[in-house]
Structure formats: C-alpha cells, structure tokens
Amino acid sequence: MIDRMIVTGGAGFIGANFVRKALAKTDAHIVVVDKLTYAGHRENLEDLFPNPRLQFIQADIADEAEMDKVFKTNCPRFVVNLAAESHVDRSIDNPYPFIQTNVTGTLVLLETVRKFLRQEEGNSPHNFRFLHVSTDEVYGTLGATGLFTEETSYAPNSPYAASKAGADHLVRAYFHTYGIPTIITNCSNNYGPYQFPEKLIPLMVLNALEGKPLPIYGNGKNIRDWLFVEDHCKGLLQVLQEGVPGEKYNLGGQCERSNLEVVEAICHILDQLFPCKLNPALVERDITKYVDLKTFVIDRPGHDFRYGIDPSKIQTQLGWQPDHSFETGLKKTIQWYVDNREWCEVVTKQSYIGERLGLSDSKIH
C-alpha cells in the first residue's frame, strides 16, 4: 500500500518545492491542500499535472468540516503543515489573517488529526507523523554573536513571528497532552524558485530587471541566515521519515549575510547573466551597473537585527547537509526569475505591484 501524504500550503513557495521533492524521492500519494491566497497559486504546481500520485484540494485549514472531510477521504500517514501567512510586513499592516491561518488553522489541523487517529480503525499513532514547519523568527533577535538552538527561548518581535510561535506551542502541547506524533522544524530564510515577489531576493531581482530602485531597509546591516529552498525541502523529507516525535530540529544554511550584501550579490550575478547593456530599461537611463539602483529606505518597525541557526542537531542525528552554498543557490534562483518573468507577472497581477508594505500606522508615539 502506498502511503498518503497531506501537504497543506502545497501551492505556496516552500510547499511547491517540497511537493516536487516528495514526488521525486518517495512513492507517496500526495494531497495538496491550499486556500490559494495571494501567495499560493496553482501555477506553482501546474507542470506536475496530470499525475496519478498528485491531487489538489482548494480548502482553508481553519475550516473544521472541510479538514474532517479531507482526512476521512484520504486517510494520510503523513501531514506536512506548510500553510501559513508568512510576510512580516503584511503582518504589521494586518495581523488578523496571521492569527486565523497560523494559529487557528494549526489548531484545527491538530484537532482533526486527534479525531482521525482516535476514530478511524487501523490508524496507529506509531505509524503517523505530523510535521509542522516553522521559522527561526520565533526566537527573536540575536546580537553580533551566538546562534539559535532548539533550546533557545521564544521571543517573537513581529505579529507574524508571534503567530508562528503560538502555533509551535500548540504542536508541542498536542504531543505532550494527547500523544500526537508531532515534529517541529524551524528554518532560516529560504530563497529559490516560486517565491512570491514581495520577499527580498525576488523583489530585488525583478526590480533590477525593470530598472526600478532596489529598496534596502535602514542601513542594510540586518543579517539573515540563508537556506536554499531545495536544501530545506530535502531536510524536511528526512525529518518526516527519520525524525523523532516530540522533537524539534533547526535547519539553517550557515550562510549569514547582511541585507546589503545580499542585494550587492544579486547585482553582481545579474551583471553576468543579463548585463545592463542588454537591458533596455537601463540602457535608456545610461545605467551600466545594477548596483547603481540601490536606495536606502525607512527601516521596518521592530526589525530584528540578526538571525543565525545552529543546525548541528539535524546534521548529527539525521545526517542532513545543504547541497548549495549561498553563491550557487543564489545564481540558480536569479536565473530562474530571469527565465520565468511570465510566472512573476501572472502571480502578482491582481495582488502585488511591488509597493512598500508594513509602514501604515505601525507605531504609536
């Protein structure tokens, strides 16, 4: 019997990449459940259909009746929860959708799993896994030194991070209270194909190609640990298959870069892949280097200074290692966006035009 896997948020950025990895590396029948908000698109999966091992259901994970139906119909052995509102700036503008999806949605999934394992004959918790995919942002901010470990206390500083922290605590509680075999992963900043263009790397690439300014928050010195999405998905699959229920695993690329360094690296690669002299948007303005498009803008409210992950637990216990350096992953990513401008136009057409988010009435003085 082929195992069945439900992947929530499977039409989003990490979700679509995970579905590809799971189809390639397992024999599982995969059921993608996605609400298809602004950042989730059928276009992210379209090239995978038709496939007898892949099914798509448009549904909201916070809809109890719909989730009951999905579980009863598909009887999964694995659930990978990747459904989330995930952009910090949007959470500053409107936190409510983040609580609804990230907290309430996770609670509904956990309750659905609890009923499913209790009611359906033959559903042994010993053979079941619920993998909850979270973020390093739940840990708050680091100074100039130190790294996040699995024992780092939670100290979220944005509504997005707080919503993910709340979800993590629920997942942990359902393991200890109800015995649901849950596992949590916390990852560093992902980048790669199919990332919605509001995030730093795709936004910078697309702005540069269009000759628009490259907005850098504050002084550009805020630091993130970057992880290529294919490496993250490889790690998620390992955790799902080999991880220990009740445990959490940090996945990081050990590729810390300041935002300014990231933007300058993008400009350097674009100079090689698509020189300014071949870009009409820049030729008409007599711009010869992409780096000349850099511009510094007012900082994000509550902007965490630095994230850095210690991935030694998953490396030691499960043998996971990233396959890409920041440079190789970034070059693959930029090439993908250069080659897929039409995808970018389709997914942003009705929901995002590159506008600045996260500033409206952000602080009361």
Legacy VTK file of the C-alpha trace (Angstrom):
# vtk DataFile Version 3.0
C-alpha trace
ASCII
DATASET POLYDATA
POINTS 365 float
0.000 0.000 0.000
1.351 3.412 -0.975
1.449 5.916 1.882
-0.681 9.031 1.570
0.672 12.440 2.499
-1.283 15.652 3.034
0.737 18.782 2.338
-1.021 21.926 3.496
0.118 25.093 1.755
1.468 22.921 -1.050
0.815 25.588 -3.690
2.989 28.136 -1.897
6.717 28.764 -2.207
8.213 26.123 0.095
5.182 23.894 -0.398
5.521 23.665 -4.176
9.216 22.875 -3.856
8.509 20.256 -1.184
5.854 18.578 -3.348
8.403 18.280 -6.148
10.964 16.769 -3.791
8.460 14.329 -2.275
7.245 13.147 -5.687
10.830 12.563 -6.791
12.115 10.880 -3.629
9.118 8.890 -2.331
6.301 6.710 -3.655
3.692 8.568 -1.609
0.365 9.757 -2.966
0.378 13.483 -2.211
-2.740 15.501 -1.467
-2.085 19.243 -1.657
-4.462 21.349 0.428
-4.212 25.075 -0.243
-6.539 28.026 0.215
-4.901 29.809 -2.747
-4.386 33.197 -1.142
-2.234 35.843 -2.859
0.945 33.784 -2.301
-0.431 30.342 -3.202
-1.027 29.599 -6.878
-1.994 26.613 -8.999
0.643 27.890 -11.421
3.294 26.738 -8.921
2.218 23.129 -9.497
0.757 23.231 -12.999
3.685 21.456 -14.679
3.236 18.477 -12.318
-0.240 17.583 -13.589
-1.585 15.157 -14.648
-0.004 12.798 -12.140
-1.853 9.863 -10.537
0.157 10.435 -7.342
-0.806 14.098 -7.010
-4.170 15.537 -6.005
-5.152 19.149 -5.344
-7.885 20.366 -2.984
-8.658 24.047 -2.565
-9.563 24.463 1.101
-8.839 26.519 4.209
-7.057 24.649 7.016
-9.131 26.653 9.505
-12.330 25.082 8.125
-13.059 22.207 10.530
-15.693 20.488 8.427
-13.554 20.590 5.303
-10.474 19.255 7.105
-12.515 16.381 8.596
-13.660 15.515 5.091
-10.130 15.679 3.656
-8.735 13.367 6.338
-11.575 10.838 6.200
-11.376 10.663 2.424
-7.601 10.349 2.173
-6.506 8.574 5.406
-2.990 10.045 5.433
0.019 8.588 7.163
1.924 11.883 6.923
0.825 15.505 7.326
3.213 18.322 6.469
1.885 21.689 7.616
3.315 24.377 5.371
0.175 26.524 5.223
0.976 29.950 6.653
0.756 33.659 6.221
4.446 34.439 6.197
5.384 38.031 5.316
6.396 40.181 8.300
5.462 43.450 6.592
1.932 42.216 5.873
1.559 41.119 9.498
2.394 44.671 10.579
-0.356 46.050 8.337
-2.950 43.446 9.371
-2.210 40.741 11.974
-5.649 39.087 11.867
-5.089 36.751 8.882
-1.880 35.558 10.545
-3.718 34.513 13.688
-6.511 32.908 11.676
-4.250 30.780 9.477
-1.127 30.259 11.563
-2.737 29.731 14.971
-6.380 28.777 14.410
-5.558 26.805 11.261
-2.853 24.820 13.050
-5.234 24.136 15.948
-7.908 22.863 13.554
-5.383 20.550 11.890
-4.229 19.188 15.232
-7.804 18.578 16.391
-8.591 16.922 13.067
-5.583 14.631 13.448
-6.575 13.801 17.036
-10.085 12.766 15.985
-8.769 10.948 12.924
-6.335 8.826 14.934
-8.944 8.095 17.613
-11.873 7.224 15.383
-10.531 5.523 12.293
-9.716 1.837 12.644
-6.158 0.916 11.828
-4.809 4.424 12.355
-1.890 3.815 14.680
-0.149 6.884 16.097
3.086 4.893 15.915
2.983 4.969 12.112
1.714 8.542 11.804
3.714 11.793 11.589
2.603 15.428 11.791
5.425 17.724 10.658
4.925 21.383 11.489
7.197 23.722 9.532
8.099 26.896 11.391
10.647 29.710 11.333
13.685 30.977 13.219
11.825 34.262 13.751
10.050 32.744 16.769
13.348 33.065 18.655
13.502 36.841 18.311
16.744 38.598 17.537
20.430 37.916 18.091
23.240 40.336 18.765
26.550 40.189 16.964
27.340 36.700 18.298
25.560 33.462 19.142
23.210 31.127 17.293
19.673 29.834 17.732
19.497 26.261 19.013
16.492 24.041 19.662
16.672 25.139 23.313
16.610 28.885 22.609
13.709 30.599 24.380
10.959 32.035 22.214
10.870 35.851 21.987
8.929 36.833 18.839
9.018 40.513 17.884
6.533 40.754 14.994
2.890 39.681 14.711
3.989 37.078 12.135
6.625 35.624 14.453
4.181 35.648 17.372
1.598 33.735 15.332
4.156 31.102 14.372
5.346 30.860 17.980
1.772 30.261 19.096
1.381 27.511 16.513
4.643 25.876 17.612
3.460 25.810 21.219
0.176 24.178 20.201
2.011 21.498 18.221
4.281 20.779 21.183
1.307 20.687 23.554
-0.576 18.193 21.396
2.390 15.833 21.580
2.645 16.047 25.370
-1.087 16.187 26.131
-2.600 13.873 23.524
0.330 11.818 22.278
0.015 13.057 18.686
3.349 12.203 16.992
4.311 15.755 16.065
7.678 17.127 14.972
8.612 20.801 14.611
11.229 22.300 12.319
12.452 25.890 12.479
14.254 27.141 9.402
16.276 30.177 8.409
15.349 32.477 5.499
14.507 30.440 2.405
15.110 31.558 -1.163
14.686 29.905 -4.541
12.152 29.317 -7.348
8.445 30.110 -6.867
8.954 32.587 -4.015
6.320 35.315 -4.128
7.993 38.544 -5.295
7.288 40.531 -2.126
10.273 38.862 -0.435
13.767 40.372 -0.561
15.564 38.295 -3.195
12.844 38.004 -5.883
11.804 41.629 -5.322
15.375 42.832 -5.858
15.830 40.657 -8.957
12.599 41.814 -10.588
13.112 45.470 -9.679
16.616 45.346 -11.123
15.409 43.765 -14.367
12.775 46.508 -14.669
15.219 49.299 -13.826
13.403 50.161 -10.594
15.088 51.211 -7.318
16.362 48.446 -5.033
14.951 49.456 -1.609
17.141 48.462 1.342
15.673 48.845 4.827
17.562 51.126 7.220
21.329 50.868 6.828
21.183 47.407 5.257
23.186 45.818 8.082
20.453 43.487 9.371
21.669 39.908 8.995
19.839 36.740 7.971
20.956 33.128 7.626
20.014 31.994 4.100
18.929 28.489 3.072
18.227 27.383 -0.498
14.684 26.019 -0.632
15.672 22.691 -2.241
18.057 22.026 0.658
15.329 22.889 3.143
12.886 20.509 1.443
15.462 17.726 1.454
15.783 18.264 5.211
12.019 18.274 5.733
11.746 14.935 3.979
14.489 13.497 6.193
12.792 14.782 9.329
9.456 13.364 8.196
10.945 9.926 7.572
13.593 9.713 10.300
12.828 12.393 12.889
11.756 11.565 16.440
8.208 12.549 17.502
8.187 15.270 20.135
11.495 16.677 18.905
12.264 19.882 17.048
15.036 20.447 14.518
16.622 23.696 13.365
17.525 23.885 9.661
19.906 26.636 8.609
22.217 27.257 5.694
25.052 28.716 7.810
25.139 31.440 5.170
24.789 34.658 7.142
24.655 37.783 5.008
23.544 41.342 5.651
20.698 42.613 3.506
23.151 44.961 1.818
25.476 42.054 0.991
22.544 40.098 -0.465
21.481 42.970 -2.719
25.041 43.558 -3.906
25.486 39.833 -4.633
22.283 39.882 -6.707
23.562 42.875 -8.659
26.892 41.175 -9.324
25.236 37.997 -10.650
22.801 39.994 -12.784
25.740 41.861 -14.304
26.942 38.454 -15.511
23.621 36.855 -16.511
21.849 39.853 -18.019
24.302 42.778 -18.478
22.900 46.289 -18.265
23.811 46.939 -21.904
21.290 44.237 -22.885
18.543 45.606 -20.620
16.518 48.314 -22.381
15.166 49.591 -19.051
18.716 50.514 -18.034
20.179 51.473 -21.389
17.718 54.333 -21.768
18.822 55.695 -18.381
22.518 55.193 -19.079
22.916 52.834 -16.099
25.874 50.473 -16.536
25.794 48.587 -13.205
22.793 47.159 -11.355
24.302 48.213 -8.046
23.614 51.833 -9.013
19.901 51.096 -8.426
20.436 50.665 -4.657
18.427 53.006 -2.471
18.034 53.121 1.315
14.515 53.476 2.746
12.993 53.875 6.207
13.508 50.737 8.278
10.870 48.123 9.117
9.281 48.683 12.557
10.788 46.310 15.147
13.293 44.995 12.599
15.213 42.098 14.173
18.944 42.690 13.837
20.266 39.203 13.223
19.174 35.573 12.821
21.605 32.686 12.832
20.843 28.983 13.192
22.914 26.180 14.690
21.891 23.126 12.625
24.197 20.691 14.412
21.331 18.586 15.836
19.853 17.636 12.463
23.326 17.272 10.995
24.483 14.934 13.769
21.296 12.932 14.308
19.913 12.719 10.763
22.962 13.425 8.611
21.423 16.394 6.798
23.669 18.854 4.979
22.797 21.581 2.443
23.991 20.907 -1.098
24.215 24.565 -2.104
26.402 27.431 -0.999
24.766 30.845 -0.919
26.517 31.750 -4.156
25.429 28.648 -6.097
21.877 28.773 -4.759
21.558 32.484 -5.477
22.757 32.090 -9.057
20.212 29.292 -9.696
17.492 31.434 -8.144
18.256 34.538 -10.184
18.448 32.518 -13.395
15.021 31.056 -12.622
13.469 34.512 -12.201
15.167 35.783 -15.358
13.720 32.802 -17.257
10.256 32.972 -15.666
9.184 36.587 -15.943
5.777 35.459 -17.197
5.170 33.486 -13.979
6.011 36.601 -11.967
3.515 38.669 -13.933
0.757 36.079 -13.518
1.100 35.603 -9.737
1.406 39.321 -8.947
-1.153 40.591 -11.459
-4.032 41.141 -9.053
-2.385 41.272 -5.637
1.015 42.982 -5.623
2.802 45.628 -7.675
5.974 45.937 -5.632
4.577 48.510 -3.207
6.127 49.034 0.231
4.256 47.195 2.988
4.428 47.302 6.770
4.505 51.031 7.425
0.858 52.059 7.839
0.284 53.391 11.395
2.989 50.998 12.552
3.903 52.782 15.808
2.038 54.895 18.288
4.293 57.537 19.763
LINES 1 366
365 0 1 2 3 4 5 6 7 8 9 10 11 12 13 14 15 16 17 18 19 20 21 22 23 24 25 26 27 28 29 30 31 32 33 34 35 36 37 38 39 40 41 42 43 44 45 46 47 48 49 50 51 52 53 54 55 56 57 58 59 60 61 62 63 64 65 66 67 68 69 70 71 72 73 74 75 76 77 78 79 80 81 82 83 84 85 86 87 88 89 90 91 92 93 94 95 96 97 98 99 100 101 102 103 104 105 106 107 108 109 110 111 112 113 114 115 116 117 118 119 120 121 122 123 124 125 126 127 128 129 130 131 132 133 134 135 136 137 138 139 140 141 142 143 144 145 146 147 148 149 150 151 152 153 154 155 156 157 158 159 160 161 162 163 164 165 166 167 168 169 170 171 172 173 174 175 176 177 178 179 180 181 182 183 184 185 186 187 188 189 190 191 192 193 194 195 196 197 198 199 200 201 202 203 204 205 206 207 208 209 210 211 212 213 214 215 216 217 218 219 220 221 222 223 224 225 226 227 228 229 230 231 232 233 234 235 236 237 238 239 240 241 242 243 244 245 246 247 248 249 250 251 252 253 254 255 256 257 258 259 260 261 262 263 264 265 266 267 268 269 270 271 272 273 274 275 276 277 278 279 280 281 282 283 284 285 286 287 288 289 290 291 292 293 294 295 296 297 298 299 300 301 302 303 304 305 306 307 308 309 310 311 312 313 314 315 316 317 318 319 320 321 322 323 324 325 326 327 328 329 330 331 332 333 334 335 336 337 338 339 340 341 342 343 344 345 346 347 348 349 350 351 352 353 354 355 356 357 358 359 360 361 362 363 364
